[in-house]
């Protein structure tokens, strides 16, 4: 599905308009801004920064999903197996939009309220017991959460106070400009990413529904109502390890990233390391797929994009390739990472290149 | 009021702005919004997946209908077919009894008949449908979350405890909080694969699948045993053991154990693999001494439970009538047993 060509107006999310490139599997980079001329499959690349991990290749389906989420004002839920690029997509999408960006890593201990604000009751209690410390207003013990900052960057530094507090008592904005490029960040819009939302207790997504839907919430300790001042795109990633509540799912645009294949890995390497050896990219990609098959049969974690890129780095640093004597040891420690060696099913030609063998033009 | 579920309005808005130029793209938009025809749509909150069957007892129907939390709507009843009365034959002295052969019946087939599948059209090679779920989807999540949840001090501030400390003039070294349920510790599920549990194998699988939906992959451990876990458990494939059974190891401290077993109640009475009361009592003693929390789901009513086992372990009758309240009471009982 994600490789099929989509024809629509990229009204809200357009990597080309943000300075990205239209690409095809093996053609030269095409900077055409006419969609019909965008190579064979309509994919686009955007470099959010100088590092390899700042690059993301958008498939037509991903482009459509982002546009649908922005058109409908619904959160975007990105699912896919670990290592399929969910977090990278979210970060890169924020850079394409050029919006102020917030990220919250979700853990099993987090509650929905923590994403809105926390109240330091212990600090307040300690201040109350200090003989030479006057007790401050409750507001000073309120710490705005990421969603508060995304909603209301004006009230968050003041913790909800109507009078502006002293500089040292103001809260600091944990958001960041979307990109390190010279693309100017747009402060009146924000992107917030809740990474791995499925790690939280099942009640957390449901508890987020009301503030997300009505775009306001009330701080319990101070009774202040915080109203969203700007457009917020909420993106969430899930590894699919835990089923999310149906009521939550039915309020999100759902994007599932395809599991990677050898061509995808090689393509990622080609764009992250454009000066690299394409034959090595494809050979390592084929090895990764062999290890993925073996891991799937064993029921253990499969190597993903991170491991693939690490393997390329090692090959580059050590000056080896997949036919080298040390390759098996490298694969064991960089790709496999499990105790017992994998049972790799190699064909007659060994771990050859999967897909086309011709070099890109 | 929260925003309504994604609907056709969202699809229209998206299509208006994005102007899809072909059917495939328009279909992809519907897919992203989960509005594609035939797409699995989770049941709305508050309505379970349960549907009434002809064997539904009146008592359970009334119980469901009276529960204000359930948006259950009884299906329209088909009109009861009536036999038209045939006048008695005008024969002097004949019996007033109706002759069946002369009866003219106006039989109206019930509405539900049209919804059924023609058995003759079914492919005999097609696998049989899975058994009906014991619990509705929403009900199932609540039941199982209550069964495997642990209480952690992560809730609201425990003001009473704070006041106690401060009133005694002691320093508050940490902030006491109220206990809050969480499932993050996961669960170890022990499935009894003895012959007595054969009729309930499908239900066991449904529980495991439901737990898989609730918990992260690394939080769910499923092991199998025959008779009693104390005899050993079936080794995991990844362990590549040559033994039929390996010693059972309880999970990490704090992780609850959920056993789905008949406690030896079912199955052939002279079966050698049948568990004994002594085995279960020994298991209960061992787990209590190690501080492990165990709850056993038993597919038979409490009247059939071995009395000594029922006193030594926390058992729960596992049926379609099991309620969240019963599960919570059972969990309180289990935690109480662990207290010194």
Interface residues (C-beta under 8 A of the other chain):
Chain A: X1 X4 X6 X7 X8 X9 X10 X11 X12 X61 X64 X65 X67 X68 X71 X72 X74 X108 X109 X111 X121 X122 X125 X198 X199 X201 X202 X209 X210 X212 X213 X214 X241 X242 X243 X245 X246 X247 X249 X250 X251 X252 X253 X254 X255 X298 X299 X300
Chain B: X1 X2 X3 X5 X6 X10 X13 X14 X17 X18 X19 X20 X21 X22 X24 X25 X28 X29 X31 X32 X33 X34 X41 X42 X43 X44 X45 X137 X141 X145 X154 X157 X162 X172 X175 X182 X183 X184 X213 X214 X215 X216 X217 X218 X237 X238
